[in-house]
Amino acid sequence: MNLKKTEEIGKFSCLNNKKLIYISGAIVYLRQKRTNSENSKIKKKTDDLYTKSKIVSEKILLKLSKI
């Protein structure tokens, strides 16, 4: 459900030319103890469902931002 809503909000932002600030937390980044940005590398795999949903959400929003 959260993934679907994240995608819907992302599409709404794109269609209405609005900025979207999405904070997923350091848990999705390879280097969790450093300062990260939208350009930082994201983990590719995890067994934790919460982390996995955040990673997928990041990918969805990054893809939409390139449209």
C-alpha positions as CSV (number, residue, x, y, z in Angstrom):
1,M,0.0,0.0,0.0
2,N,2.7,2.5,0.9
3,L,4.5,1.9,-2.4
4,K,1.3,2.6,-4.4
5,K,0.6,5.8,-2.5
6,T,4.3,6.9,-2.9
7,E,3.9,6.4,-6.6
8,E,0.6,8.3,-6.7
9,I,2.1,11.2,-4.8
10,G,5.1,11.2,-7.1
11,K,3.0,11.2,-10.2
12,F,0.8,14.0,-8.8
13,S,4.0,16.1,-8.1
14,C,5.3,15.6,-11.6
15,L,2.0,16.3,-13.3
16,N,1.5,19.5,-11.3
17,N,5.1,20.7,-11.5
18,K,5.5,20.5,-7.7
19,K,8.6,19.6,-5.7
20,L,8.4,16.5,-3.5
21,I,10.7,16.0,-0.5
22,Y,10.9,12.3,0.3
23,I,12.9,11.2,3.4
24,S,13.6,7.5,3.5
25,G,16.3,7.5,6.2
26,A,19.9,6.4,6.3
27,I,18.8,2.7,6.4
28,V,18.5,2.6,2.5
29,Y,22.1,3.9,1.9
30,L,25.2,1.9,1.6
31,R,27.1,4.3,3.9
32,Q,24.7,4.9,6.7
33,K,27.2,6.7,9.0
34,R,28.0,9.5,6.5
35,T,26.0,12.4,5.1
36,N,23.9,11.2,2.2
37,S,22.1,12.9,-0.6
38,E,19.8,12.0,-3.5
39,N,23.0,11.0,-5.4
40,S,24.3,8.6,-2.8
41,K,24.3,4.9,-3.6
42,I,21.3,2.9,-2.3
43,K,21.5,-0.7,-1.1
44,K,20.7,-3.3,-3.7
45,K,19.4,-6.0,-1.4
46,T,18.0,-6.5,2.1
47,D,16.0,-9.1,3.9
48,D,14.2,-6.4,6.0
49,L,10.7,-5.7,4.5
50,Y,10.7,-2.1,5.8
51,T,14.1,-1.3,4.3
52,K,13.0,-3.0,1.0
53,S,9.9,-0.9,0.8
54,K,12.0,2.3,1.3
55,I,14.5,1.2,-1.4
56,V,11.7,0.5,-3.9
57,S,10.0,3.8,-3.1
58,E,13.3,5.6,-3.7
59,K,13.6,3.9,-7.1
60,I,10.0,4.7,-8.1
61,L,10.5,8.4,-7.2
62,L,13.9,8.7,-9.0
63,K,12.4,7.1,-12.1
64,L,9.5,9.6,-12.0
65,S,11.8,12.5,-11.5
66,K,13.5,11.8,-14.9
67,I,10.2,12.0,-16.8
